[in-house]
């Protein structure tokens, strides 16, 4: 199973995360805005994380080097 990270959950990022889960991919969705993370936390097929993706230590702890692809969708 392919593993994706989606950073930024605005209109585009949220749609990408949802579409990837529909395609049976493992998705970790990340945003700094709680209002954007909460709706995705209700979906059991993805992991939605409230965090600052510009924090290098957070990304290292997340293990981003093991993801197949990372989509960055920030303004």
C-alpha positions in Angstrom: 0.0 0.0 0.0 1.4 3.4 -1.0 1.9 5.9 1.9 1.3 9.6 1.3 1.6 12.7 3.4 -0.5 15.8 2.6 0.7 19.0 4.1 -1.8 21.8 4.1 -5.5 21.0 4.2 -7.1 23.8 2.4 -9.5 23.0 -0.4 -6.9 21.4 -2.6 -5.0 19.5 0.1 -8.2 18.1 1.8 -9.5 16.9 -1.6 -6.2 15.2 -2.4 -6.2 13.5 1.0 -9.8 12.3 0.6 -9.2 11.1 -3.0 -6.1 9.2 -2.0 -8.0 7.4 0.8 -10.7 6.5 -1.7 -7.9 4.9 -3.8 -7.0 2.8 -0.8 -3.8 4.6 0.0 -2.5 5.3 3.5 -2.6 9.0 4.1 -1.3 11.3 6.9 -2.8 14.7 6.6 -1.1 17.6 8.4 -2.2 21.2 9.0 -1.6 23.9 11.7 -5.3 24.9 11.7 -7.4 22.8 14.0 -10.6 23.7 12.0 -9.1 22.0 8.9 -7.8 19.0 10.8 -10.9 18.1 12.8 -13.2 17.2 9.8 -10.7 14.7 8.5 -10.1 13.1 11.9 -13.6 11.6 11.6 -12.4 9.5 8.6 -11.0 6.2 9.8 -9.0 5.7 6.7 -6.5 8.5 7.3 -4.5 10.0 10.0 -5.1 13.8 10.5 -2.5 15.6 12.5 -2.5 19.1 14.0 1.1 20.2 13.7 3.4 22.8 12.1 4.9 21.0 9.1 7.7 23.6 9.0 9.1 22.1 12.2 11.9 19.9 11.1 11.9 17.8 14.3 8.2 17.0 13.8 8.9 15.8 10.3 11.8 13.7 11.4 9.7 12.2 14.2 6.9 11.5 11.7 9.4 9.6 9.5 8.8 11.4 6.3 11.7 9.7 4.6 9.6 6.5 4.6 6.6 8.0 2.7 6.2 7.2 -1.0 5.1 10.8 -1.7 4.6 14.1 0.1 2.1 16.6 -1.3 2.7 20.2 -0.1 -0.4 22.4 -0.5 0.2 25.6 1.3 -0.6 29.2 0.5 
